[in-house]
Amino acid sequence: MTQFSTVDIVIVICYMLILIGVGIWTARKAKTTEDFMVAGRSIGIWRFTAAMAACVIGGSLTMGSSTLAYEHGIGAIWLGGICALSIFLLSLFLRTKLSDMRILSAAEGFGVFYGPYARILSALVMMIYMFMVGVVQVVAVGTIMNVMFGWSTQVSMLIGGVVVLAYIVIGGMWAVTYTDIFQFLIMTAGVCIICPLMAIHGVGGFSAFVEAAPKTHLDITNLGAARIVAYIFLYTPGFLVGQDIWQRAFTAKNPGIARKGTALAALYIFLYTVALIIIGICLVIAMPGLENPDLAFATATTSFTPVGVRGVIMAAAMAAVMSTASSEIMGTATVAYNDLISNYKENITEKQGIMITRIIAIIVGLLAIVCALWIQSVLVALDVAYAFISGCVFVPLVFAFLLKKVSAKAGLLSLLGSFVTVIVFMVKDGLAATTPIMFGMLVSAVIFFVVTAIDRNKHEVKIMEDGSVIVDGVKQEMKKRKSAQV
């Protein structure tokens, strides 16, 4: 593999320094907890679209799609395609009650529908999910830096994780949003435009690309039904109810911007996947016997692009990973503060709230780095994350949107039963098994609908235009929040 030049390395280092600089620049905007956690709910359509797309596109999609494309060709479209479809479905879900509340976390909305105990348990589940996804991204950052700089994987993970943590702690969601916009631009230039065009040029042009592509790589079904179904179970529920994604939705200036921007982000994710498929197939044509397909993206970068351009493209890969990592760490800190601390402790000032959230983010980030240094399989961490979010939260939260009246007992018992089920099947079948998700969702659905059918004490939740909540005709007291003027 061609080595990265000093110019390439300098480009990536400058990219990381810019991220920290953005964190410092945006720190002045974080004057209230609402500013720090959801960017003051003031993000416009184009900034929102860029930030949402960057949040969803992480290391698993970037590295995974290029590897799948190298091994299976256009069958790799299922990974990014399912992610894009899930985000498009989310744009439809944003027409529901949750998007109209002035809340900071999905768990807070869970508590409105199903009560305080359900809020606490859903917050714990959300934190497990986001923390494990964050660990995956730290591992991915370390892998990219290891390939580029030749440092040990451990040192690479430590430095990459600290960079992400630095701009989060300084600027909060404002920093995450603005760095994501910057990362979106780099991803678009490097992954969507430069690398695919140079890869096609490297194999002799578009005609040669079409003629030389292996026939097996032109079969969209060659990924196999089992893997496709697994992707549906893994990604769709998580994207629809995950705190990391909903927290992005809460940053939009209004629900209309959230819906439109999310739909546009879904289209971008699909096009991003197509670009990665082109890169992967070009690499098969040029280097059919790659020893380690997991390094397909890095190999394509060094094989098809010249000095200087490689640095931009590897920065783009890091951008995809870091944008997701920052979302997970910020989301975990938000849920911990909003649902487990401020909800039960009175008289916390805005400055104290921001400081507490920063401290939590530091703790979460350092734990994620430690866990990334220790963990042996990225895929296992991802399986654990989606087992909890899909198996436990999906059913009760989705039907809170859809049903006119809900049962608080149904939501709590469904969440509790599925939580126990997921843990039991992880112990029984292993962390990487699909049974925890499948049986978790099954148990969740059975408990939810049975209890809903027999519980006579259902209540109706209405969300007003000002974000206030009315339960069975009685206005509920929600925590008052004001965004600072910026």
PATOR-113568 format. One record per residue (C-alpha): residue in one letter; x, y, z. Coordinates in steps of 0.02 Angstrom, whole numbers, plus 50000, padded with zeros to 5 digits. Layout:
AXYZ;...
//
This chain:
M500005000050000;T500635017349956;Q501145027050110;F500375043550157;S501515058450130;T501955072350251;V500735083650156;D499305071350185;I499705070050370;V499805088950389;I498085090550307;V497315078350432;I498165086850580;C497525103850520;Y495785096250506;M495835090550688;L496475107550746;I495045116050653;L493795105250747;I494495111050913;G494505128950849;V492665127650804;G492315121550981;I493185136851053;W492285148550931;T490565141650973;A490825141551162;R490125159351173;K488455153151106;A488175140651246;K487355151851377;T485955140251434;T485745121451449;E484565121951300;D485915130651198;F487215118051255;M486145102651222;V485075107051069;A485945122550998;G484545134051054;R483315125550934;S483845138150802;I484645128250659;G484015132150483;I483655119950343;W485345118450257;R486385117950415;F485155105550489;T485225094250335;A487135093950338;A487205090550525;M485895076650518;A486775067950373;A488475069250458;C487735062250619;V487045046650534;I488545043150423;G489835035450538;G491295023550527;S490195008150508;L489335015250354;T490905022550274;M492095008050305;G490734994850302;S489975000050135;S491665000850047;T492124983650116;L490434976350066;A490604984149893;Y492314976149872;E491624959149923;H489844959949852;G489734974649732;I488054983349717;G487354971949852;A488174984149973;I486744996149935;W485714987050066;L486754993850210;G486685012250163;G484975010150080;I484185003650241;C484995017850339;A484345030550212;L482595022950213;S482575022950404;I483025041450408;F481675045150279;L480405036050389;L481025046750533;S480565062350432;L478775055750432;F478855051950619;L479365069950649;R477545074450616;T477115066050782;K476895072450959;L478705070651015;S479395083350891;D478215096950956;M478765095751138;R480085107451205;I481085093051277;L482925088751274;S482865069851262;A481785055851196;A481775048451372;E480945064451434;G479565061651307;F479475043551363;G479155049751539;V477725061051480;F476815046151406;Y477265032351528;G477795040351692;P479395044051792;Y479985026151814;A479845022851628;R480835038751598;I482265032751708;L482335015451631;S482225021951452;A483615034451494;L484745020251551;V484365010351392;M484725025651284;M486365028551373;I486935010551347;Y486505011851163;M487385028451132;F488895023951236;M489205007851138;V488995016750970;G490215029851033;V491465016251073;V491315009850895;Q491735027050826;V493255029050939;V493895012150877;A493605017850697;V494525034350725;G495985024550797;T496015012950647;I496085027450523;M497455036450619;N498435020250636;V498395017950447;M498905035950414;F500205039550546;G500845022150585;W500555024950771;S499955010750880;T498075008050878;Q497995012251063;V498865029151042;S497785032950889;M496175029350983;L496735040051129;I497175055251022;G495625053850910;G494485051851060;V495245066751151;V495025077950997;V493165073550988;L492955075951175;A493845092851171;Y492655101751053;I491115093851132;V491575099551307;I492015117151249;G490545121151135;G489205107851166;M487895105051030;W488365121550946;A490115114550920;V489425097750865;T488275106150739;Y489575117750663;T490925104350657;D489665092850573;I489335105850439;F491215107050409;Q491345088150409;F489875086750288;L490795097850163;I492385087450178;M491405071150160;T490515077750006;A492125083549923;G493185068549971;V492035053449971;C490595058549856;I491575067649719;I493475066349716;C493765048049762;P492435040149648;L492975050649498;M494805046649523;A494405028249553;I493455027149388;H494885036249301;G496115024149382;V495275008949303;G495235016649129;G493645027049126;F491785023549143;S491675011548994;A493105001049061;F492305001549233;V490664994549166;E491524981049061;A492764975449194;A491594974849344;P491394956449396;K489674949649352;T489454943249529;H489634961049590;L488154966949485;D486884956149577;I485944966549706;T485384950849798;N487094943149825;L487224949850002;G485984936650058;A484264938050137;A484894934350312;R486094949050314;I484804960750238;V483524956150372;A484864958350506;Y485224976050443;I483364980150452;F483254974250633;L484884982750680;Y484694999950603;T482875004350572;P482225004250752;G483775012950817;F483685027050692;L481835029650725;V481935031250915;G483765034350958;Q484185049451067;D485675054050956;I484535056350805;W483095064550899;Q484285076750983;R484755082650809;A482925084650767;F482695095450923;T484025107750859;A482935112850709;K482145130050710;N480415122150688;P479645104950654;G479465108850468;I481335111450450;A481655095450549;R480535085350431;K481195092650269;G483015092350323;T482885074350381;A482145068950214;L483555078050121;A484835069650234;A484095052650187;L484375056550003;Y486165061850037;I486515045750135;F485925035449986;L487035045149864;Y488505043549985;T488265024749985;V488245024349794;A489915033549792;L490665020649911;I490025006449801;I490885014049650;I492495015249749;G492374997149808;I492024990049635;C493465000149559;L494614992649690;V494034975049645;I494484978549463;A496184985849506;M496654974449653;P495574958549653;G496604949249784;L496584961549929;E497204952550084;N496154962550207;P494504968950133;D494184978850294;L495514991050231;A494634993350063;F494295011850089;A496075016050143;T496795005350003;A495715013849872;T496235030849939;T498085026949922;S497885017849756;F496825030149658;T497255047349726;P498855057849724;V499805065549869;G498795079249953;V497135072849892;R497375057349999;G497445068250153;V495785076550107;I494935059750081;M495605052150242;A495055068050331;A493345064750254;A493355047150326;M493825054150497;A492445067150477;A491155053450453;V491745044650610;M492005059750721;S490305067350681;T489445051650744;A490615049950894;S490225067650950;S488355064550934;E488435048951044;I489475056951181;M488425072751181;G486815062551181;T487375051851327;A487855067151430;T486195075651388;V485145060751445;A486175058551603;Y485945076851653;N484175079651591;D483365063351646;L484405057451793;I485025073451877;S484075089551839;N482385080951842;Y482635076452025;K483695090852087;E482935108052102;N483745125252086;I485145120951966;T485675136851878;E486035137351691;K487915139151721;Q487895124551841;G486885114151717;I488145117251578;M489605113351694;I488795097151754;T488445091851575;R490245095551527;I490885085051672;I489735070751622;A490335072051441;I492145070951499;I491765055451603;V490785047251462;G492125051451333;L493545044751439;L492565028851477;A492225026751290;I494085028351254;V494515015651389;C493185003751325;A493805005951146;L495575001551201;W494914985851286;I493554979651169;Q494014966151043;S492644967750914;V491824983250841;L490384972850778;V490014966150953;A489894983851022;L488694988350881;D487644972850912;V487494976851097;A487004994951060;Y485604990750938;A484994975851040;F484514987551181;I483805001951080;S482844990950957;G482334977251078;C481774988451220;V481275006051168;F480605004450991;V478864997151020;P478245007951166;L478955024151097;V478285021850922;F476535017650984;A476565032651100;F476605042550937;L475245032650850;L473935028950983;K472685041951040;K472695035151218;V474125025851302;S474325015151456;A475725020351574;K475805002551641;A475974995551465;G477455006751425;L478385003251587;L478084984451591;S478484982751405;L480134991851432;L480574981951588;G480114964951513;S481084967751353;F482594974451450;V482684958251550;T482394947951392;V483814956251298;I485024953151441;V484474934951459;F484734931151275;M486414940151273;V486984928751413;K486214913451329;D486704916151147;G488134928651156;L488304947351130;A488384946150940;A486794935650919;T485224942750837;T484074933750959;P484184947551093;I483454960150969;M482134948650897;F481504941551062;G481664958351148;M480514966451019;L479324951551026;V479174952051216;S479024971051212;A477594970251086;V476654956151175;I476734964651345;F476294981651274;F474734976051180;V474114964051315;V474264976951454;T473534990551342;A472034979451307;I471644975951491;D472154992551571;R470645004051594;N471675018751654;K472325024751488;H472665043151464;E472685054951316;V474205065951287;K474045081851184;I475485092951133;M475045111151105;E475885123050982;D476915130951121;G477595113851170;S476545112351328;V475815095351374;I473995091851417;V473595074851493;D471735070551501;G471295088951489;V472495094451626;K474015104951582;Q475615097151649;E477015107451724;M478555105151615;K480275111651660;K480395129451594;R481815132551473;K482375148051384;S483675149051249;A484905163351255;Q484815175751112;V486285173650995;
//
